[in-house]
Amino acid sequence: MSLKWDRRFLALAAHVAAWSKDPSTKTGAVIVDPDNRVISIGYNGFPKGVKDLPERLKNREIKYKMIVHCERNALLFTTQSTKGCRLYTFPFMSCAPCAAMVIQKGIVEAIAPFSDNPRWILDFKLSETLFKEAGVKLRLLKI
């Protein structure tokens, strides 16, 4: 995969992330088939029909129990198989539970900007382990 395409799809994931109403972290995901066709997108947000109330969005304990991560939304909304596809996420790689779902859906490569945010570093390490053991190629780009 060329760096030009990687940058395009990460830019699209960043654009999709901006749609999130989360006041602290907006995340976006793009799933691309082997022919570079976008087959699904997703951003982090509450389930369909659930109100984006400020008191929910500002309370991390409540928000984290209610929110659907960008990868999960992208996986849920695809209308075709994701086997053999690539996943682009922004602004960082998938958390461990999302990495497990990505693996189960047959995605073969995950691409994200490099992040060493101390808040997420342990989860990133666990995700890296999951991807490595499952044979999913992980590329973290400095953009």
C-alpha positions, 0 to 999 in steps of 0.5 A, a space after each residue: 500500500 502506498 503512503 499516498 493512499 494511507 494518508 488519504 484514508 487517515 485524512 478521511 478517518 480524521 474527517 469522520 472523527 470530527 462528526 463525533 459529539 464526544 467533547 474530549 476524544 473524537 475518533 474515526 474509522 474507515 474500512 477499505 477493501 483490497 481495491 481501495 474502495 471504502 466499504 464503511 466508516 464510523 465514529 465514536 458516539 452513542 447508539 442510534 436514538 440515544 440522546 447526546 446529553 451534555 451531562 452524559 458526554 462530560 461524565 467519563 464513567 457514564 460515557 464509556 459505558 454508553 459509547 460505541 467506538 468508531 471501529 465497532 460502528 464501522 463494523 456494524 454498518 458495513 454491508 459486505 464482508 470485511 475479510 481481507 480489508 484494511 482498517 484506518 483509525 484516527 487519532 490512534 490505534 484500536 483499543 484491545 476490545 475493538 482490536 479483538 472485534 477487528 480480528 474476528 471480522 477478518 481484517 488483515 491490516 490496521 493503520 493508525 497514527 503513532 501515539 504514545 499517549 500515556 493514558 492509553 499506552 497499556 491498552 495500545 500494547 495489549 492491542 499490539 499483542 492481539 494483532 501480532 498473535 492473530 497475524 493482523 499487520 499493524 502499521 503506526 504512521 508518524 504523520 
